[in-house]
Amino acid sequence: MNKIEIKQDLSQIKLTETVGNIYADDAKMSIRHANVFYGKKQAIDNVSLDLAKNQVTALIGPSGCGKSTFLRCLNRMNDTIDMCRVTGQFMLDTQDIHAKSLDPVLLRARVGMVFQKPNPFPKSIYDNVAYGPRIHGLTNSKTELDEIVETSLQKAGLFNEVKDRLNDSGTGLSGGQQQRLCIARTIAVSPEVILMDEPASALDPIATAIIEELIDELKEKYTIAIVTHSMQQAARVSQHTAYFHMGKLVEMGKTEYIFTRPSHKLTENYITGRFG
């Protein structure tokens, strides 16, 4: 059966209940019955899953399956889209992230995001990292701010490369360095969760390897969810993998099982390259 025939067959398949273990013993975020609508079009359909604390969860699936849309639900980035409507329960520890008492700006400090394309501010390297702590009032002195900037750059694996040019523009760095600068900027406000939307897709293999090593180090302190189109990357960096198809969560479980013994035929077909 060729790929076109497979895609035609998939359109006839009605996905049933989520397959796999969506529940984490130590969940940092718990999502139940998430739905996302753009006008009348439903982009996410009844998705429930947990993000395990201090582990990496990879979201995989074909283009347009809802991975990035779901990721943006986790820090209410979809709130910025007028026609977007989100329903369901999204818990960060015991906090409902849609509670009226929770300021979305403060939520995004707790649940930071790194985008597909590096997006440093047109400011110095120092000011890129210092921006968040300044606006959130996290420091009382220049000495404290200097320490946060240095520590954040160190955690992002960038400090030794830029320590002598902190006043240079962040946009003058290489693509891989810019992405690590954006990670440092995210870390600087002491988040609890880091969301990554294909953080290495615009980078060369060497820069990608550095980002992947960094992700492995960051999970010691942060809970991470990463959207990736690279099966190899998902296998390398994550402990849990969730496979999305047509807005539904088809299967979720430990990465080693998803890639070696998937329970759903759709997952197996995607991982083996039969479609997607």
URFENGI-V310210 format. One line per field, one symbol per residue. ss: DSSP state (A for helix, B for strand, O for the rest). psi: psi as a letter, one per 20 degrees, with the letter a starting at -180 (. if undefined). burial: I if it has 9 or more other ideal C-beta (glycine too) atoms within 8 Angstrom, else O. A space follows every 10 residues. Layout:
# URFENGI-V310210
ss: ???
psi: ???
burial: ???
This chain:
# URFENGI-V310210
ss: OOAAAAAAAA OOOOOOOOBB OOOOOOBBBB BBBBBBBBOO BBBBBBBBBB BBOOOBBBBB OOOOOOAAAA AAAOOOAAAA OOOBBBBBBB BBOOBBOOOO OOOAAAAAAA BBBBOOOOOO OOOBAAAAAA AAAAAOOOOO OAAAAAAAAA AAAAAOOOAA AAOOOOOOBA AAOOAAAAAA AAAAAAAOOO OOBBBBBOOO OOOOAAAAAA AAAAAAAAOO OOBBBBBOOO AAAAAAAOOB BBBBBOOBBB BBBBAAAAAA OOOOAAAAAA AOOOOO
psi: prhghghghh iipopbqppa oipqhmphpp pplpqppnci pphpnlpprq oppkrpppor rrpjijghgg gihikkhihi ogjppprrpo podjpoijph iophghgihh nrpprgpplq qlrrgghghi gghghjliqi rhgggggggg gghghjkigh hjhjlhiqph iirrghhghh ghgghghhjm rhqpppnlij hjqrhghghg gghgghhhih hqpppppqio hggghgiqhq pppqpliqog qqapghghih lqhphggghg hjjhr.
burial: OOOOOIIOII OOOOOOOIII OIOIOOIIII IOIIIIIOOO OOIIOOIIII IIIIIIIIII IOOOIIIIII IIIIIIIIOO OOOIOIOIII IIOOOOIOOO OIOIOIIIII IIIIIOOIOI OOIIIIIIII IIIIOIOIIO OOOIIOOIII OIIIIIIIIO OIIOOIOIOI OOIOIIIIII IIIIIIIIIO IIIIIIIIII IOIOOOIIOI IIIIIIIIIO OIIIIIIIOO OOIIIOIIII IIIIIOIIII IIIIIOIIIO OIOIOIIIII IOOOIO
